[in-house]
Amino acid sequence: MTDHSFYHLQRQPLEAALPKLLERVRSAGLRAVVRAASDERVQNLNKLLWTYDPGGFLPHGAKADGNPAEQPIFLTVTDENPNGAKVLVLVDGADPEDVSGYDRCLYLFDGNDPEALGAARARWKRFRDSEIPAAYWQQSPEGGWQEKAATA
């Protein structure tokens, strides 16, 4: 069964939090698919992951880069897993169609955006009502994560 985690962005924007989460995924030896809501966002994330840390490197790519099966982190807008990832990261309210091929599904949402917050709360309620195990993580003042709730 897929492990679901909700990440409530409050103190840092997605652009600061996502690379750090992806570094943790990669340090565990895992591959990830990052699904965004638009092609424009995929392009922005692609650029971000190349430039966020001048001293580091986070290997990734999108469809336009070619060789999707070889990308440790694959950025997309569609329901695909060409790199055999075990971690699915959903941003900007992207909705998973099928998470059964993943070990973990991370829902990142902006707590300062009322629409994103409402959508995350509705999804959390669906999980709770359906008895689907999920964890809720909130950013600490230092930018780390603290588990605040679980559905099961």
LINCOR-V10594 format. One line per field, one symbol per residue. phi: phi as a letter, one per 20 degrees, with the letter a starting at -180 (. if undefined). Layout:
# LINCOR-V10594
phi=???
This chain:
# LINCOR-V10594
phi=.fedcddeecdcfgfeeggffffffffemddcddddebfffgfffgfgfedfcgecbcfaacgfenlgfeefcdebddebbfdmfdcdddclmgdfebdfedeccddecefedgfffffffffgfffffelefbdddcfegeneccfdabec
